[in-house]
Amino acid sequence: MPLNNPERALATLVGEFHALYMAVQVLAKTHENPNLAISELATAEQLGLAALEPHAIPDATVGGYQDVVAGIRGALVANPLYSRS
């Protein structure tokens, strides 16, 4: 499918991102060790933010990144195997 139309390319990207995000939500809610996954997510979040830091990117990009990480963390906390200890 040619994506030479910027609006179509953006719509395709949004759809692909949403599908990937939902797949991650399912994996997080069924992960066998959500406590370990939350710990690994925190590490990945810090590494990801550090990788973005030296680049001139819009604040909205950082905000979107943080929103996605928060959503994944929320899915891990919703996992029935998650323990708050």
C-alpha positions as CSV (number, residue, x, y, z in Angstrom):
1,M,0.0,0.0,0.0
2,P,1.6,3.3,-1.1
3,L,1.9,5.8,1.7
4,N,2.8,8.9,-0.3
5,N,-0.3,10.7,1.2
6,P,0.9,12.1,4.5
7,E,-2.6,11.9,6.1
8,R,-2.9,8.2,5.0
9,A,0.6,7.5,6.3
10,L,-0.2,9.1,9.7
11,A,-3.5,7.2,9.9
12,T,-1.8,3.9,9.1
13,L,0.9,4.6,11.7
14,V,-1.7,5.4,14.4
15,G,-3.6,2.2,13.6
16,E,-0.4,0.1,13.7
17,F,0.6,1.7,17.0
18,H,-2.8,1.1,18.5
19,A,-2.7,-2.6,17.5
20,L,0.8,-3.0,19.0
21,Y,-0.2,-1.2,22.2
22,M,-3.2,-3.4,22.7
23,A,-1.1,-6.5,22.1
24,V,1.3,-5.3,24.8
25,Q,-1.6,-4.7,27.1
26,V,-2.7,-8.3,26.7
27,L,0.8,-9.6,27.3
28,A,1.1,-7.5,30.4
29,K,-2.2,-8.6,31.9
30,T,-1.2,-12.3,31.4
31,H,2.5,-12.1,32.2
32,E,3.6,-14.9,34.5
33,N,5.7,-12.6,36.7
34,P,4.2,-9.0,36.6
35,N,6.4,-7.8,39.5
36,L,9.6,-8.7,37.6
37,A,8.1,-7.1,34.4
38,I,7.3,-3.9,36.3
39,S,11.0,-3.7,37.5
40,E,12.2,-4.3,33.9
41,L,9.8,-1.8,32.6
42,A,11.1,0.9,35.0
43,T,14.7,0.2,33.8
44,A,13.6,0.3,30.1
45,E,11.7,3.5,30.8
46,Q,14.8,5.3,32.2
47,L,17.0,4.0,29.3
48,G,14.4,5.1,26.8
49,L,14.2,8.6,28.3
50,A,18.0,8.9,28.4
51,A,18.1,8.0,24.7
52,L,15.6,10.7,23.9
53,E,17.3,13.4,26.0
54,P,20.1,14.4,23.7
55,H,17.7,15.0,20.8
56,A,15.6,18.0,20.0
57,I,12.2,16.4,20.3
58,P,8.8,18.0,21.1
59,D,7.6,17.8,24.7
60,A,4.5,16.0,23.4
61,T,6.8,13.1,22.2
62,V,8.1,12.7,25.8
63,G,4.6,13.0,27.2
64,G,3.3,10.3,24.8
65,Y,6.2,8.0,25.7
66,Q,5.4,8.5,29.4
67,D,1.7,7.9,28.8
68,V,2.4,4.6,27.0
69,V,4.7,3.4,29.8
70,A,2.1,4.3,32.4
71,G,-0.5,2.3,30.4
72,I,1.7,-0.7,30.3
73,R,2.5,-0.4,34.0
74,G,-1.2,-0.1,34.7
75,A,-1.8,-3.3,32.8
76,L,0.9,-5.1,34.8
77,V,-0.7,-3.9,38.0
78,A,-4.1,-5.2,36.8
79,N,-2.5,-8.7,36.3
80,P,-4.1,-11.1,38.8
81,L,-0.6,-12.4,39.7
82,Y,0.7,-8.9,40.7
83,S,1.5,-8.7,44.4
84,R,1.8,-5.3,46.1
85,S,4.6,-6.5,48.4
